[in-house]
Amino acid sequence: MAALNNNIFPFLSLPGELRNPIYRHLLVGGRRFNAFRYAQILRTCKQINREATGILYAENIVRISISSSDVLVHGLPQFSTGIPLQRIERLYIYIRPRSQSWDYKAVEPLELEVNILALCRSWPKNHALKRLAINLVWEVQSNVIPQHYYHSTHGDPDEEVWILSPFSLLQNIESVSIRSSIPADVHRNLMIEMHGENEWEETV
């Protein structure tokens, strides 16, 4: 037993400035959606869980894809207790409405609205969000092969105003960028609502 104990590295005896880079190596996945993270370390002990969860939720970019059919979360390991939304600091949202090729009107608009509202209403008011980026890209039905869709960043502005309006529920965010075709004045008003008293950037 003594020999076995001698082979156990005393990780917690390392200073914090050395433990934190190890946590980052294990838990921060970079830009790839499917980057693997070794979240098992969070179950090691209470001290490691307390030290490492801050890095996990503050330094990873959480990416959420929203369509009329589902809401998919990328960028964090899935735990049985769920993701603590109030701790996420960087969030990228990709909205993928589908449309007919000739009118850029969302197919299944009510389903899309339900999914966007559900996300915005479930986000805690006392959140830690510092960076939010919203990217709206249409999936447009092909005229040649109706079963196929192609991506377009140019849609119906009025339709996009309706799609993006629920995000006004997310407020007091330090940095917000929105990529869409909505009119400049509507875009600016939405950004002001989301920023509150914070400085902000404008991306159309």
N, C-alpha and C positions, 0 to 999 in steps of 0.2 A: 504493500500500500504506500509506503514511503517513497519507493521508486516511482510509482505512478504519479504521485503528487509533485515530484520534482520535474515531471515533463509538462506540467500545466503552466502556461505562460501567464504571469500576473498582469493581465491587460489593464486592470483598473489602477495599477500602480503607476502607469504612464501619466505624464501631465496632460491636461486637456488639450493643449496645442498640438499634441501628437495623436490623441484619440480622435479629434475632429476630422483630420484628413482621412483616417481609416473609415469613419462613418460615411464620409462623402464618397469614397471609393466604392463602398458597399451599397449605398442608398440613392445616390444621385445619378440619373440615367442619361443625362445629356439631351440631345434633340430628337433622338429616335423614339418613335411611338412604342416600339416593342423592346426597348432596352431592359435587360433583366436586372432586377434588384434583389439583393440578399436580405430581405426583410426579416428573416428568421432571427437575426441578431437582436431584434426588438424584444424577443421572448426570453432573452438570456437572463436578465435580472431587471429590477425596477430602476436602478441607477442608469444602466445603459439605455433602457427604454426612454427615460426622462431626457437624457442627453441627446439621443439620436433622433427622436421624433421631430424635434425642432428643425433639424437639418432636412429630414425627409419631406416635410410639408412646406418649408420655406424656400428650399432651393430647387425642387423639381418643378418643371412646367407641367401643369395638369391640362390636358387637352380633352375637350368635350365635343363630340360630333352630334349634331341634332338634325334629324329628318322627320318626316311625317310618321315614320314607323317606329323610331326608337331614339334613345339618348345613350350614347356610348362614351365611356370614360377611359382615357388612355393616360398613362404616365405615372400611375401609382399602383402598388400592389393592392389587391383586394383583400381586406380583412373581414372576418366574420362580424366585427362590430361596426363596419361601414367606414366611410371616409369622413373625418371631421372637417366639414366645409369651412368652419370658422377659422381654421388654421392655415388654409391655402393662401399663398401670397402671389402666385403667378398663374394666370388662367388664360388659355387660348380657346376660343369657341369657334367652331366651324359649322355654319348653317348651310344645309344642302336641300333647298326646296326643289321639287321637280315641276316642270312646266311643259305645256305643249309648245311645239316649235314656233307657232305663229303668234302667240299672245303673251308669253311670260307671266301667266297667271298660275299661282301655285296649285298643283294637283293635291287633293286632300288638305285644303287649307286649315280646316278645323283641327285635324290631328296634329298638324305642325304647330298651331297656336297652343294647343293643350300642352305639348312637350316643352315649348319655350316658357310658357307661364309657369309650369310646374318647376322648372329649374330656377327661374327668377324668384318665385315666391318661397322656395325652400332655402334660398341662400340666407344665412343669418345676418341680421342687421349689424351686429357687432362682429364684423368680419375683419380679416387681416389682409384683404386684397390690396396689393400695391400696383400690380400690372394686369390689365385686362385688354386682350386683343380679340376683336370679333371680325371674322372673315365670312362674307356671304357669297357663295358661289352656286349658281343655278345648274341643275342637271336637266338639260333640254333634250326633249325627245327628237330623235332623228327622223327626218322626212323620208329617208330612203329605207331604213330598217327600224320600224316602230319599236322594236324591243330594245334598241340601243339608245343610250343617252350620251351626250357630250357636255363638257363643262364650259360655262360662260360666266364672266364676271360682270356682264352688262344685262340688267333685268329691268322690269317695269318699276320706276321710282316710287309710285304710289303703293305698289304691292310691297316693296321693300320697307317703306315707312311703317306699314302695318306689321310686318314681320319683326322689325327691330324695336317697336315701341315698348314691349314689356321690359326691356333692359333699363328703362328709366327707374325701375324698382331697385336696381343696384346702385347705391350712392356712396359718396365719400371714398372714391378710388383715386389713388395718386396719379396713375398714368393710364389713359384709355386711348385706344386706337380702333377705328371702325373702317373696314374696307367694304364699300357698297356703292350703289348708284343713287342714293337718296339725295334730294336737293340740299344745297349748301346750308340754307337757313335752318332746315329741319335737323340736319346733321349737327349743326352748332348747338341748337337748343338741347338736343339729346345729350351731347357731350357735357354741357353745363350741368344738366340734372345729375349726371352720373358722377361728376367730379366734386360737386359741392364747392368747398373752399380751396381745393387743391389746384396746383398748376396742372396744365393739360396740354396735350399735343393734338394736332388735327390731321387726320389721314382720311382722304376720301377715295 
